[in-house]
Amino acid sequence: MDFHKVLELKKIINYKKDCVSVEKLLENGDFKAMLLAMEKEQVLNEHISEVDAFIYVLEGEIEFNIKLEETKKFDISKGEFFAFHAQERHFLTAKKDSKALVIRI
């Protein structure tokens, strides 16, 4: 990532037909910032984050599924922010072509 440069995040990453596109922006210890691009109906498979994290949807709409005592679904649309704890199993499904910023803190 370039420092001291204004960037439009959703223009940094492009969609891929065969998989979710992931672009790492910054990484420093546990802190990690990355971009996701998902075409409609693409799924980011179930995983956990080792640290607390949040997702901010830049465009589109994402269904965030988190496995607590039971699986809970959250629809996150353009301009919306969703935070979650470390070690919580989750997966994402794009309800529309979507781009998002994920920050692990």
PyMOL commands that set and color helices and strands:
alter all, ss='L'
color gray80, all
select helices_A, chain A and resi 9-11
alter helices_A, ss='H'
color red, helices_A
select strands_A, chain A and resi 21-28+31-38+43-47+53-59+61-67+71-77+81-84+89-94+98-104
alter strands_A, ss='S'
color yellow, strands_A
deselect
rebuild
show_as cartoon
